[in-house]
Amino acid sequence: MNTEPNENVSNADSSKKNYDLPEGVEAITFDEVDNFGVGRDHRLYWKGQELVTRKHISLRGWELTLATLVSVSTTGMFVLQLGSTIGWWGN
């Protein structure tokens, strides 16, 4: 494996970006990548500080109603199938 720098690629090329970042978000350069680290706990760190990402799902209105209906229906079908299998009622 060749570990020598590629002379055909200039530093100017690495600063070009072909994507748009949201306002207030800056891209990092390859020089800054060594600020990332992975701890023994398999968590991601940046300059020694743990990076925490959170995404919570909350169901509201009809989503909660639909999820509840699906859960109740699934449980009901399970009970019916279980009862039929162990002979609580006829097939």
C-alpha positions as CSV (number, residue, x, y, z in Angstrom):
1,M,0.0,0.0,0.0
2,N,1.4,3.3,-1.0
3,T,1.4,5.8,1.9
4,E,3.2,8.6,0.0
5,P,1.2,11.8,-0.6
6,N,-0.4,12.1,-4.0
7,E,1.3,14.9,-5.8
8,N,-1.6,15.3,-8.2
9,V,-3.9,16.5,-5.4
10,S,-3.3,20.0,-4.0
11,N,-4.5,21.4,-0.7
12,A,-6.7,23.7,-2.6
13,D,-8.7,20.8,-4.0
14,S,-9.3,19.4,-0.5
15,S,-10.9,22.6,0.6
16,K,-13.5,22.5,-2.2
17,K,-16.8,21.2,-1.1
18,N,-19.6,20.0,-3.3
19,Y,-22.3,20.1,-0.7
20,D,-24.1,22.8,1.2
21,L,-24.0,23.0,5.0
22,P,-26.7,24.6,7.0
23,E,-26.1,28.1,8.1
24,G,-23.8,28.3,11.1
25,V,-22.2,24.8,10.4
26,E,-18.6,24.7,9.2
27,A,-16.8,21.8,7.6
28,I,-13.7,20.4,9.2
29,T,-10.5,19.9,7.3
30,F,-8.3,16.8,7.2
31,D,-5.9,18.6,9.5
32,E,-8.7,18.6,12.2
33,V,-9.6,14.9,11.8
34,D,-7.1,13.9,14.4
35,N,-9.2,15.7,17.0
36,F,-11.6,12.8,16.8
37,G,-11.1,9.9,19.1
38,V,-12.9,6.7,20.2
39,G,-12.7,5.7,23.8
40,R,-12.6,2.3,25.4
41,D,-16.3,2.7,25.9
42,H,-16.7,2.9,22.1
43,R,-18.0,6.5,22.3
44,L,-16.9,9.2,20.0
45,Y,-14.9,12.1,21.3
46,W,-13.8,15.5,19.9
47,K,-10.8,17.2,21.5
48,G,-11.4,15.0,24.6
49,Q,-15.1,15.9,24.9
50,E,-17.7,13.2,24.4
51,L,-19.9,13.9,21.3
52,V,-23.5,13.2,22.3
53,T,-26.3,12.9,19.7
54,R,-29.8,12.5,20.7
55,K,-32.9,11.9,18.6
56,H,-36.2,11.3,20.4
57,I,-39.3,10.0,18.8
58,S,-42.6,11.3,20.2
59,L,-45.9,10.2,18.9
60,R,-48.8,12.7,19.0
61,G,-52.4,12.7,18.1
62,W,-53.3,10.1,15.4
63,E,-49.8,8.6,15.5
64,L,-50.3,7.6,19.1
65,T,-53.8,6.3,18.5
66,L,-52.6,4.2,15.5
67,A,-49.7,2.8,17.5
68,T,-52.0,1.9,20.4
69,L,-54.4,0.2,18.0
70,V,-51.7,-1.8,16.3
71,S,-50.3,-2.9,19.7
72,V,-53.7,-4.0,21.0
73,S,-54.5,-5.8,17.7
74,T,-51.1,-7.6,17.8
75,T,-51.6,-8.7,21.4
76,G,-55.1,-9.9,20.6
77,M,-54.0,-11.9,17.6
78,F,-51.3,-13.5,19.8
79,V,-53.8,-14.5,22.4
80,L,-56.1,-16.0,19.8
81,Q,-53.3,-18.0,18.2
82,L,-51.9,-19.1,21.5
83,G,-55.4,-20.2,22.7
84,S,-56.0,-22.1,19.5
85,T,-52.6,-23.8,19.7
86,I,-52.9,-25.0,23.3
87,G,-56.6,-26.0,22.9
88,W,-58.4,-23.3,24.9
89,W,-61.0,-23.4,22.1
90,G,-61.6,-25.2,18.9
91,N,-59.8,-24.5,15.6
